[in-house]
Amino acid sequence: MARKSLIARNNKRIKLNEKYAKKRAEMKKNGDYEGLQKLPRNSSPTRIKNRCTFTGRSRGYMREFGFSRITFREEANKGNIPGIRKSSW
């Protein structure tokens, strides 16, 4: 499991991004790049890190499911993900 501080920091970035999304879009549309620089740095969507919803792991993240590869395998083996089952041929 990832450190709690990393998960909390990422959640803070997500909230800031949601808060400033409209303002950022308007500034980009108008070409006000000086105003964009004055916005909080963490409000930028590029600073958000994809993390597993269960463990907070950042590596091996699967976008389609929102899990890391390890959690995905565990949940798939339990049968908790609809339409996914272990392959055999």
The first five atom37 places (N, CA, C, CB, O) and aatype in JSON, in Angstrom:
{
  "aatype": [12, 0, 1, 11, 15, 10, 9, 0, 1, 2, 2, 11, 1, 9, 11, 10, 2, 6, 11, 18, 0, 11, 11, 1, 0, 6, 12, 11, 11, 2, 7, 3, 18, 6, 7, 10, 5, 11, 10, 14, 1, 2, 15, 15, 14, 16, 1, 9, 11, 2, 1, 4, 16, 13, 16, 7, 1, 15, 1, 7, 18, 12, 1, 6, 13, 7, 13, 15, 1, 9, 16, 13, 1, 6, 6, 0, 2, 11, 7, 2, 9, 14, 7, 9, 1, 11, 15, 15, 17],
  "atom_mask": [
    [1, 1, 1, 1, 1],
    [1, 1, 1, 1, 1],
    [1, 1, 1, 1, 1],
    [1, 1, 1, 1, 1],
    [1, 1, 1, 1, 1],
    [1, 1, 1, 1, 1],
    [1, 1, 1, 1, 1],
    [1, 1, 1, 1, 1],
    [1, 1, 1, 1, 1],
    [1, 1, 1, 1, 1],
    [1, 1, 1, 1, 1],
    [1, 1, 1, 1, 1],
    [1, 1, 1, 1, 1],
    [1, 1, 1, 1, 1],
    [1, 1, 1, 1, 1],
    [1, 1, 1, 1, 1],
    [1, 1, 1, 1, 1],
    [1, 1, 1, 1, 1],
    [1, 1, 1, 1, 1],
    [1, 1, 1, 1, 1],
    [1, 1, 1, 1, 1],
    [1, 1, 1, 1, 1],
    [1, 1, 1, 1, 1],
    [1, 1, 1, 1, 1],
    [1, 1, 1, 1, 1],
    [1, 1, 1, 1, 1],
    [1, 1, 1, 1, 1],
    [1, 1, 1, 1, 1],
    [1, 1, 1, 1, 1],
    [1, 1, 1, 1, 1],
    [1, 1, 1, 0, 1],
    [1, 1, 1, 1, 1],
    [1, 1, 1, 1, 1],
    [1, 1, 1, 1, 1],
    [1, 1, 1, 0, 1],
    [1, 1, 1, 1, 1],
    [1, 1, 1, 1, 1],
    [1, 1, 1, 1, 1],
    [1, 1, 1, 1, 1],
    [1, 1, 1, 1, 1],
    [1, 1, 1, 1, 1],
    [1, 1, 1, 1, 1],
    [1, 1, 1, 1, 1],
    [1, 1, 1, 1, 1],
    [1, 1, 1, 1, 1],
    [1, 1, 1, 1, 1],
    [1, 1, 1, 1, 1],
    [1, 1, 1, 1, 1],
    [1, 1, 1, 1, 1],
    [1, 1, 1, 1, 1],
    [1, 1, 1, 1, 1],
    [1, 1, 1, 1, 1],
    [1, 1, 1, 1, 1],
    [1, 1, 1, 1, 1],
    [1, 1, 1, 1, 1],
    [1, 1, 1, 0, 1],
    [1, 1, 1, 1, 1],
    [1, 1, 1, 1, 1],
    [1, 1, 1, 1, 1],
    [1, 1, 1, 0, 1],
    [1, 1, 1, 1, 1],
    [1, 1, 1, 1, 1],
    [1, 1, 1, 1, 1],
    [1, 1, 1, 1, 1],
    [1, 1, 1, 1, 1],
    [1, 1, 1, 0, 1],
    [1, 1, 1, 1, 1],
    [1, 1, 1, 1, 1],
    [1, 1, 1, 1, 1],
    [1, 1, 1, 1, 1],
    [1, 1, 1, 1, 1],
    [1, 1, 1, 1, 1],
    [1, 1, 1, 1, 1],
    [1, 1, 1, 1, 1],
    [1, 1, 1, 1, 1],
    [1, 1, 1, 1, 1],
    [1, 1, 1, 1, 1],
    [1, 1, 1, 1, 1],
    [1, 1, 1, 0, 1],
    [1, 1, 1, 1, 1],
    [1, 1, 1, 1, 1],
    [1, 1, 1, 1, 1],
    [1, 1, 1, 0, 1],
    [1, 1, 1, 1, 1],
    [1, 1, 1, 1, 1],
    [1, 1, 1, 1, 1],
    [1, 1, 1, 1, 1],
    [1, 1, 1, 1, 1],
    [1, 1, 1, 1, 1]
  ],
  "atom_positions": [
    [[0.84, -1.18, 0.0], [0.0, 0.0, 0.0], [0.88, 1.24, 0.0], [-0.95, 0.0, 1.22], [1.91, 1.3, 0.67]],
    [[0.45, 2.23, -0.76], [1.2, 3.48, -0.86], [1.09, 4.25, 0.46], [0.68, 4.34, -2.04], [0.17, 4.05, 1.25]],
    [[2.05, 5.15, 0.66], [2.01, 5.97, 1.86], [0.76, 6.83, 1.84], [3.28, 6.85, 1.97], [0.34, 7.31, 0.79]],
    [[0.19, 7.03, 3.01], [-1.05, 7.8, 3.13], [-0.86, 9.23, 2.64], [-1.55, 7.8, 4.58], [-1.79, 9.83, 2.09]],
    [[0.33, 9.78, 2.85], [0.57, 11.17, 2.45], [0.52, 11.32, 0.93], [1.93, 11.65, 2.98], [0.05, 12.35, 0.43]],
    [[1.0, 10.32, 0.19], [0.96, 10.38, -1.27], [-0.48, 10.32, -1.78], [1.78, 9.24, -1.87], [-0.84, 11.02, -2.73]],
    [[-1.28, 9.47, -1.15], [-2.68, 9.34, -1.55], [-3.42, 10.64, -1.25], [-3.35, 8.15, -0.82], [-4.21, 11.12, -2.06]],
    [[-3.17, 11.2, -0.06], [-3.83, 12.46, 0.34], [-3.42, 13.61, -0.58], [-3.48, 12.8, 1.8], [-4.26, 14.43, -0.95]],
    [[-2.15, 13.67, -0.94], [-1.66, 14.72, -1.82], [-2.33, 14.64, -3.19], [-0.14, 14.63, -1.97], [-2.71, 15.66, -3.77]],
    [[-2.48, 13.41, -3.7], [-3.12, 13.23, -5.0], [-4.6, 13.61, -4.93], [-2.96, 11.78, -5.47], [-5.13, 14.21, -5.86]],
    [[-5.26, 13.26, -3.83], [-6.67, 13.63, -3.66], [-6.84, 15.14, -3.6], [-7.24, 12.99, -2.39], [-7.82, 15.69, -4.12]],
    [[-5.89, 15.82, -2.97], [-5.91, 17.28, -2.9], [-5.78, 17.88, -4.31], [-4.77, 17.8, -1.99], [-6.45, 18.86, -4.64]],
    [[-4.91, 17.29, -5.12], [-4.73, 17.75, -6.49], [-6.0, 17.56, -7.31], [-3.56, 17.02, -7.15], [-6.35, 18.41, -8.12]],
    [[-6.68, 16.45, -7.1], [-7.92, 16.18, -7.82], [-8.98, 17.23, -7.47], [-8.45, 14.75, -7.5], [-9.67, 17.74, -8.35]],
    [[-9.1, 17.55, -6.18], [-10.07, 18.56, -5.75], [-9.74, 19.93, -6.32], [-10.13, 18.63, -4.22], [-10.64, 20.65, -6.78]],
    [[-8.46, 20.31, -6.31], [-8.05, 21.6, -6.86], [-8.32, 21.67, -8.36], [-6.57, 21.87, -6.58], [-8.72, 22.71, -8.88]],
    [[-8.1, 20.56, -9.04], [-8.35, 20.51, -10.48], [-9.82, 20.73, -10.77], [-7.89, 19.15, -11.06], [-10.17, 21.48, -11.68]],
    [[-10.69, 20.09, -10.0], [-12.13, 20.26, -10.19], [-12.55, 21.7, -9.9], [-12.9, 19.28, -9.3], [-13.41, 22.25, -10.58]],
    [[-11.95, 22.3, -8.88], [-12.31, 23.65, -8.47], [-11.97, 24.68, -9.55], [-11.6, 24.0, -7.17], [-12.76, 25.59, -9.81]],
    [[-10.8, 24.55, -10.17], [-10.32, 25.54, -11.12], [-10.51, 25.15, -12.58], [-8.87, 25.8, -10.88], [-10.0, 25.85, -13.46]],
    [[-11.22, 24.08, -12.87], [-11.34, 23.59, -14.25], [-12.0, 24.62, -15.17], [-12.14, 22.3, -14.27], [-11.5, 24.87, -16.27]],
    [[-13.11, 25.21, -14.73], [-13.8, 26.19, -15.58], [-12.94, 27.42, -15.81], [-15.15, 26.6, -14.96], [-12.81, 27.91, -16.93]],
    [[-12.36, 27.91, -14.72], [-11.52, 29.11, -14.81], [-10.34, 28.87, -15.74], [-11.03, 29.52, -13.42], [-9.99, 29.73, -16.55]],
    [[-9.73, 27.71, -15.62], [-8.58, 27.35, -16.46], [-8.99, 27.27, -17.94], [-7.98, 26.01, -16.0], [-8.27, 27.74, -18.81]],
    [[-10.15, 26.68, -18.2], [-10.62, 26.55, -19.58], [-10.89, 27.93, -20.2], [-11.9, 25.69, -19.63], [-10.56, 28.17, -21.36]],
    [[-11.5, 28.82, -19.42], [-11.77, 30.17, -19.91], [-10.48, 30.92, -20.23], [-12.6, 30.96, -18.89], [-10.37, 31.59, -21.25]],
    [[-9.5, 30.8, -19.33], [-8.22, 31.49, -19.54], [-7.5, 30.95, -20.76], [-7.34, 31.34, -18.3], [-6.89, 31.72, -21.51]],
    [[-7.56, 29.66, -20.98], [-6.93, 29.07, -22.16], [-7.62, 29.55, -23.43], [-6.97, 27.54, -22.1], [-6.98, 29.84, -24.44]],
    [[-8.95, 29.62, -23.37], [-9.73, 30.06, -24.53], [-9.4, 31.5, -24.89], [-11.23, 29.91, -24.25], [-9.29, 31.85, -26.07]],
    [[-9.24, 32.35, -23.86], [-8.95, 33.77, -24.09], [-7.47, 34.04, -24.33], [-9.42, 34.57, -22.9], [-7.1, 35.14, -24.73]],
    [[-6.63, 33.06, -24.09], [-5.19, 33.23, -24.3], [-4.51, 33.99, -23.17], [0.0, 0.0, 0.0], [-3.46, 34.6, -23.37]],
    [[-5.09, 33.95, -21.97], [-4.54, 34.64, -20.8], [-3.54, 33.71, -20.09], [-5.68, 35.09, -19.82], [-3.88, 33.09, -19.08]],
    [[-2.33, 33.63, -20.63], [-1.34, 32.7, -20.09], [-0.7, 33.22, -18.8], [-0.26, 32.43, -21.12], [-0.22, 32.43, -17.99]],
    [[-0.69, 34.53, -18.62], [-0.17, 35.09, -17.36], [-1.11, 34.76, -16.21], [0.01, 36.61, -17.48], [-0.68, 34.47, -15.1]],
    [[-2.4, 34.8, -16.5], [-3.4, 34.42, -15.48], [-3.32, 32.95, -15.14], [0.0, 0.0, 0.0], [-3.51, 32.56, -13.99]],
    [[-3.03, 32.12, -16.15], [-2.88, 30.68, -15.9], [-1.71, 30.41, -14.96], [-2.67, 29.93, -17.22], [-1.79, 29.51, -14.11]],
    [[-0.64, 31.17, -15.11], [0.53, 30.96, -14.26], [0.26, 31.33, -12.81], [1.71, 31.77, -14.77], [0.92, 30.83, -11.9]],
    [[-0.72, 32.21, -12.59], [-1.04, 32.64, -11.23], [-1.95, 31.66, -10.5], [-1.69, 34.0, -11.26], [-2.09, 31.73, -9.28]],
    [[-2.56, 30.74, -11.24], [-3.38, 29.72, -10.59], [-2.49, 28.78, -9.8], [-4.21, 28.94, -11.64], [-1.29, 28.67, -10.08]],
    [[-3.06, 28.08, -8.8], [-2.24, 27.12, -8.04], [-1.64, 26.05, -8.95], [-3.08, 26.46, -6.94], [-2.29, 25.57, -9.87]],
    [[-0.42, 25.71, -8.67], [0.3, 24.74, -9.5], [-0.39, 23.38, -9.5], [1.74, 24.59, -9.02], [-0.43, 22.7, -10.52]],
    [[-0.92, 22.99, -8.35], [-1.56, 21.67, -8.24], [-2.94, 21.62, -8.88], [-1.66, 21.28, -6.8], [-3.57, 20.56, -8.89]],
    [[-3.43, 22.73, -9.41], [-4.75, 22.7, -10.07], [-4.63, 22.24, -11.51], [-5.4, 24.09, -10.01], [-5.65, 22.06, -12.19]],
    [[-3.42, 22.04, -12.0], [-3.21, 21.57, -13.36], [-3.54, 20.08, -13.47], [-1.76, 21.84, -13.81], [-3.13, 19.3, -12.61]],
    [[-4.27, 19.68, -14.52], [-4.62, 18.25, -14.64], [-3.42, 17.34, -14.89], [-5.62, 18.07, -15.76], [-3.51, 16.14, -14.65]],
    [[-2.31, 17.88, -15.37], [-1.16, 17.03, -15.65], [-0.45, 16.6, -14.37], [-0.19, 17.75, -16.55], [0.37, 15.68, -14.41]],
    [[-0.74, 17.23, -13.25], [-0.09, 16.88, -12.0], [-0.8, 15.76, -11.25], [0.01, 18.08, -11.11], [-0.3, 15.27, -10.23]],
    [[-1.97, 15.35, -11.76], [-2.71, 14.25, -11.13], [-2.08, 12.93, -11.54], [-4.21, 14.29, -11.53], [-1.82, 12.7, -12.72]],
    [[-1.84, 12.07, -10.58], [-1.24, 10.76, -10.81], [-2.32, 9.7, -10.75], [-0.11, 10.46, -9.77], [-3.14, 9.69, -9.83]],
    [[-2.34, 8.81, -11.74], [-3.28, 7.69, -11.71], [-2.86, 6.72, -10.61], [-3.35, 6.97, -13.08], [-1.72, 6.26, -10.58]],
    [[-3.79, 6.42, -9.71], [-3.5, 5.52, -8.6], [-4.62, 4.49, -8.46], [-3.32, 6.3, -7.29], [-5.78, 4.76, -8.78]],
    [[-4.26, 3.32, -7.96], [-5.22, 2.25, -7.7], [-6.23, 2.73, -6.65], [-4.49, 0.95, -7.21], [-5.84, 3.36, -5.67]],
    [[-7.5, 2.43, -6.86], [-8.53, 2.89, -5.93], [-8.48, 2.15, -4.6], [-9.9, 2.73, -6.55], [-8.92, 2.69, -3.59]],
    [[-7.96, 0.94, -4.58], [-7.89, 0.16, -3.34], [-6.6, 0.38, -2.57], [-8.05, -1.3, -3.65], [-6.62, 0.66, -1.37]],
    [[-5.47, 0.26, -3.27], [-4.18, 0.28, -2.58], [-3.43, 1.58, -2.71], [-3.33, -0.82, -3.09], [-2.55, 1.86, -1.89]],
    [[-3.75, 2.39, -3.71], [-3.03, 3.63, -3.93], [-1.76, 3.44, -4.73], [0.0, 0.0, 0.0], [-0.98, 4.38, -4.89]],
    [[-1.52, 2.24, -5.22], [-0.32, 1.95, -6.0], [-0.35, 2.72, -7.31], [-0.2, 0.43, -6.27], [-1.39, 2.79, -7.98]],
    [[0.8, 3.32, -7.68], [0.83, 4.14, -8.89], [1.34, 3.38, -10.1], [1.68, 5.35, -8.65], [0.98, 3.71, -11.23]],
    [[2.15, 2.39, -9.89], [2.7, 1.64, -11.02], [1.8, 0.48, -11.4], [4.1, 1.12, -10.7], [1.13, -0.1, -10.55]],
    [[1.81, 0.14, -12.67], [0.99, -0.97, -13.15], [-0.49, -0.65, -13.11], [0.0, 0.0, 0.0], [-1.31, -1.54, -12.89]],
    [[-0.84, 0.61, -13.32], [-2.22, 1.07, -13.25], [-2.95, 0.73, -14.55], [-2.29, 2.58, -12.98], [-2.42, 0.96, -15.64]],
    [[-4.16, 0.2, -14.44], [-4.97, -0.14, -15.61], [-6.13, 0.86, -15.67], [-5.5, -1.62, -15.53], [-7.04, 0.82, -14.84]],
    [[-6.09, 1.75, -16.66], [-7.07, 2.83, -16.76], [-8.5, 2.34, -16.86], [-6.76, 3.68, -17.95], [-9.41, 2.89, -16.24]],
    [[-8.69, 1.3, -17.64], [-10.05, 0.82, -17.91], [-10.78, 0.4, -16.63], [-9.99, -0.35, -18.88], [-12.0, 0.52, -16.54]],
    [[-10.02, -0.1, -15.65], [-10.63, -0.62, -14.43], [-10.35, 0.24, -13.2], [-10.15, -2.02, -14.18], [-11.09, 0.17, -12.22]],
    [[-9.31, 1.05, -13.24], [-8.96, 1.89, -12.1], [-8.2, 1.15, -11.01], [0.0, 0.0, 0.0], [-8.12, 1.61, -9.87]],
    [[-7.64, -0.02, -11.37], [-6.88, -0.83, -10.41], [-5.45, -0.95, -10.86], [-7.51, -2.23, -10.24], [-5.11, -0.7, -12.02]],
    [[-4.59, -1.34, -9.91], [-3.24, -1.75, -10.29], [-3.33, -3.18, -10.8], [-2.23, -1.62, -9.08], [-4.35, -3.85, -10.62]],
    [[-2.28, -3.64, -11.44], [-2.29, -4.99, -12.03], [-2.48, -6.06, -10.96], [-0.99, -5.25, -12.8], [-3.11, -7.08, -11.21]],
    [[-1.93, -5.83, -9.78], [-2.01, -6.81, -8.69], [-3.45, -6.9, -8.17], [-1.05, -6.43, -7.54], [-3.99, -8.0, -8.03]],
    [[-4.05, -5.76, -7.9], [-5.43, -5.74, -7.41], [-6.37, -6.27, -8.47], [-5.83, -4.31, -7.0], [-7.33, -6.98, -8.15]],
    [[-6.11, -5.94, -9.73], [-6.95, -6.43, -10.82], [-6.96, -7.95, -10.84], [-6.46, -5.88, -12.17], [-8.01, -8.57, -10.99]],
    [[-5.79, -8.55, -10.7], [-5.69, -10.01, -10.73], [-6.45, -10.64, -9.57], [-4.22, -10.45, -10.7], [-7.15, -11.64, -9.74]],
    [[-6.3, -10.06, -8.38], [-6.99, -10.59, -7.2], [-8.5, -10.51, -7.38], [-6.56, -9.81, -5.95], [-9.22, -11.48, -7.11]],
    [[-8.98, -9.35, -7.82], [-10.42, -9.16, -7.99], [-10.97, -10.04, -9.11], [-10.73, -7.68, -8.29], [-12.09, -10.56, -9.01]],
    [[-10.21, -10.21, -10.19], [-10.65, -11.06, -11.29], [-10.74, -12.52, -10.86], [-9.7, -10.92, -12.5], [-11.67, -13.22, -11.24]],
    [[-9.78, -12.97, -10.07], [-9.82, -14.35, -9.6], [-10.98, -14.59, -8.64], [-8.5, -14.7, -8.91], [-11.52, -15.7, -8.58]],
    [[-11.36, -13.58, -7.89], [-12.51, -13.7, -6.99], [-13.83, -13.65, -7.77], [-12.49, -12.58, -5.94], [-14.87, -14.08, -7.26]],
    [[-13.78, -13.13, -9.0], [-14.99, -13.01, -9.81], [-15.73, -11.72, -9.56], [0.0, 0.0, 0.0], [-16.93, -11.65, -9.86]],
    [[-15.08, -10.71, -9.03], [-15.73, -9.44, -8.69], [-15.81, -8.47, -9.86], [-15.0, -8.79, -7.56], [-16.49, -7.45, -9.77]],
    [[-15.11, -8.76, -10.97], [-15.14, -7.88, -12.13], [-15.98, -8.57, -13.21], [-13.7, -7.56, -12.65], [-15.57, -9.61, -13.73]],
    [[-17.14, -8.0, -13.56], [-18.0, -8.65, -14.54], [-17.35, -8.72, -15.92], [-19.32, -7.92, -14.64], [-16.74, -7.76, -16.39]],
    [[-17.49, -9.87, -16.56], [-16.98, -10.06, -17.92], [-15.52, -10.45, -17.98], [0.0, 0.0, 0.0], [-14.98, -10.62, -19.08]],
    [[-14.86, -10.61, -16.85], [-13.44, -10.97, -16.81], [-13.32, -12.34, -16.14], [-12.6, -9.9, -16.04], [-13.86, -12.59, -15.07]],
    [[-12.57, -13.22, -16.83], [-12.25, -14.5, -16.21], [-10.89, -14.95, -16.7], [-13.34, -15.57, -16.52], [-10.4, -14.49, -17.73]],
    [[-10.29, -15.84, -15.96], [-8.96, -16.31, -16.31], [-9.02, -17.12, -17.61], [-8.36, -17.17, -15.16], [-9.88, -17.98, -17.79]],
    [[-8.09, -16.82, -18.5], [-8.1, -17.5, -19.78], [-7.43, -18.87, -19.68], [-7.41, -16.65, -20.85], [-6.53, -19.08, -18.87]],
    [[-7.9, -19.78, -20.51], [-7.25, -21.1, -20.62], [-7.52, -21.62, -22.03], [-7.78, -22.13, -19.52], [-8.63, -21.5, -22.54]],
    [[-6.51, -22.18, -22.65], [-6.66, -22.72, -23.99], [-5.79, -23.92, -24.18], [-6.34, -21.67, -25.04], [-5.77, -24.51, -25.25]]
  ]
}
